[in-house]
Amino acid sequence: MFSCNTSTSGHSTFLLTGFPGLEASHYWVSIPINLICVVSILGNVIILLLICTDPALHEPMYIFLSMLAASDLGLCASTFPTMIWLFWLGTRELSFDLCAAQMFFIHAFTYVESGVLLAMAFDRFVAIREPLHYATILTHSAMAKVGAAILVRAVLLNLPGPILLRRLLFPQISVLSHCYCLHCDLVGLACSDTQINSWVGLVSILFSLGLDSSLIVLSYALILQTVLGIASPGEWLKSLNTCVSHLCIVLIFYLPKLGLSVLHRVEKHSYPALAVLMANLHFLVPPIMNPIVYCIKSKQIRQSLLKHFQHKRVDVF
């Protein structure tokens, strides 16, 4: 820990942290991380291209899926560069402005993804509760408004964070807990009063991840109530099967956050390498798993992918 006696505002240097005790192996650690980065980007780009080019996929569920893929790409672009700099190039230093910018985009795209998952839960609820009015409720105009609202909320909730950080004093050199910049990490490194920053961060989380997760649970409770009320036992599984992909994505998104939160409070100092691994998986797993889950569970995505490759094969021959 560096001293606050030489603290500055807006001119600090932040040092990224890799895996404690494995610094000599960072080059080898970078190989699977880079592989995950490439597969995540390719998977989400393929999902976006399929949905944009195939008219059969221009349905609300797949349009929301395209929003999810776009937010995953934004999250990849926000987190992967510093991971590659650290593990591949051995570069640890980040300026205050770069760190604050990365912090903003990481949290913003995380909130966007959370909002899209909530919109997808509402989509499944409408599809099961009001199947005859599904197309009239979730029109393209309505989905565009939902997407714009999700994006505006993410920006407004995260905009005060970097601005308020500039009023804080930091040591000239500060060591981060991870290989990227997070709001709670930066606030914990500050040498001045951070009460306002902490409250702003708490409100931001409550009105994004906290609200979204609560409404997703409520949506599934209403979905279950609707299915049990109107369907025969043989139709229960058929109706609930349309929610399996989304439910898997929700668990993939929220469970690493819960595990990381528990680990930080229980065993962070006892197993620092495990804490760093969980923190990295927290951002690496959802972007790579979301396309895989929907390719496995969605027959329409598989058919579109197969048709696309068949057309390419015919063009080649």
Solvent accessible surface area in square Angstrom, and as a share of the most:
residue,aa,sasa,rsa
1,M,195,0.87
2,F,86,0.36
3,S,61,0.39
4,C,63,0.38
5,N,142,0.73
6,T,80,0.47
7,S,33,0.21
8,T,37,0.22
9,S,44,0.28
10,G,9,0.09
11,H,152,0.68
12,S,3,0.02
13,T,44,0.26
14,F,0,0.00
15,L,25,0.13
16,L,1,0.00
17,T,26,0.15
18,G,7,0.07
19,F,16,0.07
20,P,44,0.28
21,G,68,0.66
22,L,81,0.40
23,E,109,0.49
24,A,107,0.83
25,S,43,0.27
26,H,22,0.10
27,Y,113,0.43
28,W,170,0.60
29,V,30,0.17
30,S,0,0.00
31,I,80,0.41
32,P,69,0.43
33,I,11,0.06
34,N,35,0.18
35,L,112,0.56
36,I,43,0.22
37,C,5,0.03
38,V,80,0.46
39,V,60,0.34
40,S,1,0.00
41,I,74,0.38
42,L,103,0.51
43,G,17,0.17
44,N,1,0.01
45,V,53,0.30
46,I,68,0.34
47,I,2,0.01
48,L,41,0.20
49,L,104,0.52
50,L,6,0.03
51,I,7,0.03
52,C,88,0.52
53,T,93,0.54
54,D,13,0.07
55,P,103,0.65
56,A,67,0.52
57,L,1,0.01
58,H,77,0.35
59,E,83,0.37
60,P,15,0.09
61,M,39,0.17
62,Y,1,0.00
63,I,35,0.18
64,F,2,0.01
65,L,4,0.02
66,S,17,0.11
67,M,42,0.19
68,L,1,0.00
69,A,2,0.02
70,A,49,0.38
71,S,3,0.02
72,D,0,0.00
73,L,40,0.20
74,G,10,0.10
75,L,4,0.02
76,C,2,0.01
77,A,73,0.57
78,S,12,0.08
79,T,1,0.00
80,F,7,0.03
81,P,48,0.30
82,T,5,0.03
83,M,0,0.00
84,I,58,0.29
85,W,89,0.31
86,L,6,0.03
87,F,4,0.02
88,W,111,0.39
89,L,114,0.57
90,G,54,0.52
91,T,56,0.32
92,R,91,0.33
93,E,101,0.45
94,L,7,0.04
95,S,52,0.34
96,F,3,0.01
97,D,82,0.43
98,L,99,0.49
99,C,0,0.00
100,A,8,0.06
101,A,43,0.34
102,Q,17,0.08
103,M,4,0.02
104,F,33,0.14
105,F,97,0.40
106,I,1,0.00
107,H,37,0.16
108,A,9,0.07
109,F,54,0.23
110,T,7,0.04
111,Y,7,0.03
112,V,18,0.10
113,E,0,0.00
114,S,0,0.00
115,G,4,0.03
116,V,2,0.01
117,L,0,0.00
118,L,37,0.18
119,A,10,0.08
120,M,5,0.02
121,A,0,0.00
122,F,94,0.39
123,D,1,0.00
124,R,20,0.07
125,F,37,0.16
126,V,5,0.03
127,A,24,0.18
128,I,19,0.10
129,R,111,0.40
130,E,69,0.31
131,P,84,0.53
132,L,163,0.81
133,H,102,0.45
134,Y,41,0.15
135,A,78,0.60
136,T,99,0.58
137,I,72,0.37
138,L,9,0.04
139,T,54,0.32
140,H,113,0.50
141,S,65,0.42
142,A,29,0.23
143,M,2,0.01
144,A,64,0.50
145,K,143,0.61
146,V,54,0.31
147,G,18,0.18
148,A,54,0.42
149,A,61,0.47
150,I,16,0.08
151,L,99,0.49
152,V,81,0.47
153,R,55,0.20
154,A,0,0.00
155,V,55,0.31
156,L,112,0.56
157,L,36,0.18
158,N,12,0.06
159,L,83,0.42
160,P,49,0.31
161,G,6,0.06
162,P,24,0.15
163,I,109,0.55
164,L,40,0.20
165,L,0,0.00
166,R,119,0.43
167,R,115,0.42
168,L,1,0.01
169,L,75,0.37
170,F,0,0.00
171,P,3,0.02
172,Q,97,0.43
173,I,70,0.36
174,S,3,0.02
175,V,57,0.33
176,L,3,0.01
177,S,36,0.23
178,H,9,0.04
179,C,0,0.00
180,Y,0,0.00
181,C,0,0.00
182,L,16,0.08
183,H,23,0.10
184,C,97,0.58
185,D,16,0.08
186,L,1,0.00
187,V,16,0.09
188,G,63,0.61
189,L,17,0.09
190,A,19,0.15
191,C,41,0.25
192,S,42,0.27
193,D,98,0.51
194,T,29,0.17
195,Q,111,0.49
196,I,93,0.47
197,N,0,0.00
198,S,56,0.36
199,W,147,0.52
200,V,39,0.23
201,G,14,0.13
202,L,82,0.41
203,V,67,0.38
204,S,8,0.05
205,I,86,0.43
206,L,99,0.49
207,F,118,0.49
208,S,0,0.00
209,L,30,0.15
210,G,26,0.25
211,L,80,0.40
212,D,0,0.00
213,S,36,0.23
214,S,67,0.43
215,L,65,0.32
216,I,6,0.03
217,V,105,0.60
218,L,93,0.46
219,S,15,0.10
220,Y,38,0.14
221,A,55,0.43
222,L,60,0.30
223,I,1,0.00
224,L,86,0.43
225,Q,121,0.54
226,T,11,0.07
227,V,1,0.01
228,L,90,0.45
229,G,62,0.60
230,I,123,0.62
231,A,20,0.15
232,S,56,0.36
233,P,95,0.60
234,G,67,0.64
235,E,88,0.39
236,W,84,0.29
237,L,141,0.70
238,K,156,0.66
239,S,30,0.20
240,L,53,0.26
241,N,85,0.44
242,T,64,0.37
243,C,4,0.02
244,V,52,0.30
245,S,13,0.09
246,H,3,0.01
247,L,76,0.38
248,C,48,0.28
249,I,0,0.00
250,V,14,0.08
251,L,84,0.42
252,I,32,0.16
253,F,5,0.02
254,Y,37,0.14
255,L,99,0.49
256,P,23,0.14
257,K,36,0.15
258,L,109,0.54
259,G,26,0.25
260,L,18,0.09
261,S,44,0.28
262,V,79,0.46
263,L,20,0.10
264,H,52,0.23
265,R,188,0.69
266,V,99,0.57
267,E,60,0.27
268,K,54,0.23
269,H,167,0.75
270,S,72,0.47
271,Y,124,0.47
272,P,60,0.38
273,A,34,0.26
274,L,80,0.40
275,A,4,0.03
276,V,7,0.04
277,L,74,0.37
278,M,50,0.22
279,A,0,0.00
280,N,2,0.01
281,L,59,0.30
282,H,20,0.09
283,F,6,0.03
284,L,5,0.02
285,V,40,0.23
286,P,2,0.01
287,P,0,0.00
288,I,32,0.16
289,M,63,0.28
290,N,3,0.01
291,P,9,0.06
292,I,69,0.35
293,V,14,0.08
294,Y,5,0.02
295,C,32,0.19
296,I,112,0.57
297,K,87,0.37
298,S,10,0.06
299,K,122,0.52
300,Q,87,0.39
301,I,0,0.00
302,R,109,0.40
303,Q,96,0.43
304,S,6,0.04
305,L,45,0.22
306,L,108,0.54
307,K,89,0.38
308,H,76,0.34
309,F,118,0.49
310,Q,95,0.42
311,H,109,0.49
312,K,107,0.45
313,R,163,0.60
314,V,108,0.62
315,D,113,0.58
316,V,125,0.72
317,F,186,0.78
